[in-house]
Amino acid sequence: MPPSRLHLLPGLVLLCAVLFSPLSLAARHALLVGVTDYPNLEGQNLTGSDNDVALAAEVLMARGFEATDITTLSESAGEGRRPIRANIMNELDALAAKAQAGDFVYLHFSGHGSQAPATGDDETDGLDELFLPADVEKWKGDADKSTVPNAITDNEMDTKLDAIRARGANIWLVFDSCHSGTMTRGASFNNMSFRQLAPGALGIPANAGITTRGGPAAGDDTFTSNLGAAADADTQRGYLVAFSAAQPTQTTPEMTLPPKGDDGKTYGVFTYNLMQVLANNRGISYAQLAEQVMLQYRQLPWRRTQPLVSGDALDETIFGEEERGYQVWPARANSRGDIKIEAGRLQHYTQESVINLYRSPLAREEDFVGQASIKEATAMTSKAKPLDFKGRDEQDPLYAVMKQPVADFTLSVAAIGPAAAKLAPLVAAAADKNPLLAVAAEGEPAAIRVAISGEQLLFLTQDQSLPCKDRGLPVDEIEPCNTERGPKQELAAEKFPLKDVEDLQIVASGLGRIARAESVIRMQPHIAAGSTGRSSLDVKLTIRKQGELSDYPLSEVPSFAAGDQVIVDIRNVSPMAQDISVLYRDAHFGLTQLWPVGDIPNRVGAGERLYSLPITLDAKTAGAEDLIILSQPGKGPISRDFAFLNQESLGSVTRGAATQSSLKLRGQGPQEAISRQLASLNKESRGKGTWGAAPQTAAPQTRVEGGPSLMQLLFDASVNQNEASAEEAKVLTRGASLAIRPEPGGMQIYHWEIAK
């Protein structure tokens, strides 16, 4: 089967054309530190830190920073700009000397982190968290000196930050490194590296000089945990917001991104996702940014690491920007006939996407002067081939707006482990029959990996590793491997093998259900809050643990145990009725519609509130799980839901592949006529290519009253690969302009962990 590339429809254009500008003329400063080479730590070099700071610089300049505002310390920055301790500390001092009240300071550190015995008595876990510059050396543990030479401790960083804040400047601090000290066996993670070194890698003996002081257990802090912790009554003091790539016990990976194609580069997963959200969203707060980054992680899929966010100004707007009208991306034609756009992969300007071209950034959408198709893209720029654009004068400025983005929903898969030779043909056969699956190219990290463990078939995401006992290791290496592998991982599994004739069915069914569940999650960036960017719903979540109520934390991933409750309150704040559905995706890729149930209508009128939905959690499946809230305009006599997405978890007794659409409507309506219409569409389009192709002329010009909604059709097309629904969705949106564009609806995802 050909891979699934969803040509999103005009109704799904998310990049609303808006111009933004900073609210103030305060100065901006940035210090970007990327450490790749560690000459004193054999075998510990990184690859992606240089790319991190280069990408951050591009994004910052696109957001109004001048090149002279940005100082970069990296191996590629040139003579005198290596990321060694002295250079880093000098640049922090220089910022403190020139910063003024109201200035904005962005600090970004990519490289290894670690821990060492604390040199003072202010660390509750008995450890100093460290950032490791390029000239770091191994620990000099003796009576007079117990520090790691040239490392930067969290206490030292706090002193530098305090000096900048005392000037009245505001700081946004980002660390793409990890300090947990947990070692992870990189070979089991598909060409991935991790940005943390266990103390032993620095020559520090286990528990050397470590004593806890009545606080958390050793290792519970991160580099940013205690920064800016001291109270300060001075109202002129600048704020500090700190983003750390991982929670205290988690790892920080770097990998090739985007994961598909030949033009990816190695980046820190945190930096890349942070910059992608930052490049696409302006006028948002730090808390909203953190929430979106965590959703980005779910698109990979990556669940092992979740960012840590802290600060006293999380509701502040980043860069002080506000929305002012319509946003477009500057573009210009060149002498070769290509059009270069100042937007790239981070803004979803990917190959085959179609853009509209305008002479003015304030033009109405229907007044475009031509169209072009993206033929290549870097992270922040792209080139397009004109489709019907004439008058290519290099002197004339152009402006681009995404008309038809392309989303690749294909999930890359591979067989691993000692039984890979047996499994590989089954994985390839499953991928051949399912357009949502593709066998990972050699050297490309697979999103889902399949392995045999005893009588089980394991399905591993990118952030999970094969159990040590199933790697074919010598007996004496299994226990050290278990130590390095870290905490127990809950892996999705099916009973395997049954009979040879059923092996392919089990592999195909498991991978198919994973692909469907992940496709639902991957729809979120393309649905979000609809084309207006404003949600129709006001959603409030409340946590009940052991009878105690608390607010749901939006800037972190909460952890729950069996019996805990999440109470969902939803109010329709839009001017029209909404059909509301609540879905749950469990850790083993099951999908269940929690609301509506039975024949109860799910339509909520304008300004009305859906009564509280208490969700009691169990530990049947442990790990990362998602609550999905979908809303769509309630029109006509029929309320619409998403029960057709339901599927069983991996490891359940029955094995329905659930790859066929069973889209149904609630209430009374012409379901039989709609089914006949969709069947007719499918018959007409059969043999004419994938559903992502151009609309067929055989598509009907009229539509059954009260048929499937645009949002239902889009999910049915992308998740169930239903060509008929894709064609019907195109009929609904064909020729729609910005003023009358059909609104598909809204989608919000809340992510948490279930612990056994």
Helices and strands as residue ranges (DSSP letters): E 5-7, G 10-12, E 19-22, E 28-34, H 49-62, G 67-69, E 70-74, H 85-98, E 104-110, E 113-117, E 127-131, E 152-153, H 154-165, E 170-176, G 186-189, E 193-194, G 199-202, E 240-244, E 253-257, E 265-268, H 269-280, H 286-298, E 308-311, G 318-320, E 321-324, E 329-333, E 339-341, G 345-347, E 354-358, G 365-367, E 370-377, E 382-386, E 398-404, E 406-408, E 411-415, H 420-433, E 437-439, E 448-453, E 456-461, G 468-470, H 475-485, E 492-495, H 500-522, H 524-527, E 537-545, E 548-551, E 559-560, E 565-572, E 578-585, E 591-595, E 603-604, E 609-616, E 623-633, G 643-645, H 671-685, H 710-719, H 723-733, G 738-740, E 746-754
